[in-house]
């Protein structure tokens, strides 16, 4: 079995939320804490987290098992945070990386393991989450894509790569797992369920 690292992206300022959404209460933890618990319970060998805005406040609540990566250029967007994380992981032994967001609370350990298991079968392909007609993260990228990921910038992240129509992208039906929490209304709806 090849080795997988999870990279949680939590560097944004959450401007639409108006406060650090990583620290919003969710279940018995926070949005970021919940994402970390799911990642730590998965088949991945290690969990990394990219921090940027509000890092000094957010990192206080992060368990020692999580490897922190600080992105000083977090304001340049999601793509820049992916690139920063991948540059760090390029110096490790991992065969692949599973990129996930801190603000998708419906993503659970079972789903992360499904992505990792699918990557074991299609080990030279990107395994993306299918959002209907589009693909997105969480997604698994083999090491052969690290160089491409290191070049990312802007807010689109890896969207262009995952929606290239290439045979090297396998899409998994994410069903009801994809729910980004970007605004106060999103958060209210999450807590109602």
N, C-alpha and C positions, 0 to 999 in steps of 0.2 A: 504494500500500500504506500502510495506517495504521501509526502508530508504537506499539510495545509496550514497556513496561517490565516487568521481572520483579521481584517483591517476595518475598524469601526471609525467612520468619519464623524467627528463632533467638533469641528473647528469654526463653524459659522456663527455669526452674531445674532441670528434669529430675528432679523429686523421686522419681519411681518408679525412676529409674536409679541414684540415689544419688551421681552426679557429673555434670559438664558433658558431656552426650552430644554436644554440638556438636564436641567435641575428641576423641571416640573414634576411634582409627585405623580407616581403611577404605580398601581398595586402597592406593594410594601416598600417600594424604592422610588427611583426617579426614571424618567424616560431613558437616560443614558445608563443608569444602573441596571434597568431591566434588560437593555440590549446586551450589556456586558455579561449578565447572568446567563442569558440564552447562549451567548458565544462560548463562555467558559464550560458550559455543560455539553457542548457539541463534540464531535469527533476531531476537531481541529487541535493541532499540537500546541498552538500559542495564540494569544489574542493581543493585538496592538490597537492603540487608539490615537488618532490624530486630533490634537487640540490646537486652538488658536485664540479666538475671542474669549475673554473671561477665563483663560486657562488657569490662572492662579487660584480662582475660586472653585472651579470645576474639579481640578486635580485633587483637592483635599478629600473628596469622597470616593476616590478610585482605589480599588483594592491593589495590593502589591503584585498580584499575579498578572496584572495588565501592564504591558510595556507601553510607555508613553512616548509619543513623537510630537514635537512641537513644530507647528508651521507658522513662522513669523509673517508669511505672505498670505495668510488665510483670507484676507480681503479680496484676493484675486479670484476666488471662487472654488467650487467643488473640485474642478479638474486639477487645480493647483494643489489641493490637499491630497488628492489621489497620488499625484506625481511625487509629492514629498514623502508620503508613506511608502511608495514603491521604491524610491531611491534608498530608503532605509532598509527595506526588505531585500534589496538586491545583494546586500552584503551578508545575507543569511543563507542557510541550507535549504530553505523551503522550495518545494516544487511548484507550488501554486498559492494564490491568495484569493480569499473570499472577501470581497468588498461589501460592506453593509453600512447603513445609516443609523445614527443614534435616534432618529425620530420616526421609526416604523415599528411601533409597539406590537403589531400583530405578528411580526416575524418571530417564530419560536425555534427552539432547539431542533424539533423534528424537521422543520422546513430547511434549516441550515444543513442538517445531516443529509437530507434529500439532495441538496445541491452538491455536497461533497461526494456522496455516493455516485451521482450521475457523472461527476468529474472523473471518478475512478474508471468508469466504463469508457467515456469519451475523453481520454486524458490529454489529447492535444487540442481540445476545443474549449471555447469560452462557454460557460453554462450561465444563461441569463434568466431572470424572472420575467415571464410574459405578463404584460399588463393589457391584455386584449390585443390590439394591433401593434403595440410598441413593446420593446424589451427594455429592461432596466436592472437596477440593483435591488436586492442582493444578487451578486454575480460572481462566478469563479473564473479566474484567469490563470492559465498555465504560465510558467516562467518564460516561455517563448514570447509572451506578450508584454513582459515587464518593460522592455525598451519603448514600446509604443505608449504604454501608460505613463512613463516618465516624461513624455512630451506633452501631456495634457495640460490645458489651462482653461480659464473661464468657468462659467457656471454650468456648462452642459455635461461636465464629467465625462463618463465613458459612453454616453448615449449614441454618439455617431458610430463608434466601433460596434456596439451591441445591436445596432439597427442597420448595419451595412448590407444585410441580405446575404452575407457570406455563409458558405457551408460550414465554416469554422465556428458558427454560433448556434448553440442548441438552446431552445427556449423551453422553459418549464412553466406550466400553467400555475401562476401564483394564487389563483382563485381569490379568496377574500383576504389574503395576507397583506396586500399592499395598501397601506393607509398612512400617508405622510401627515405629520402634525406640524403645520406651518403657521396657522393663525389661531387666535383665541377661540374662534368658532370650531375649528377642527378639534381642539383640545376639549371643549365642552361636549362635543358629540362623542368623543372617545370615552369620557368619564360616565356618560349616560348609559353606555352599553353594559 
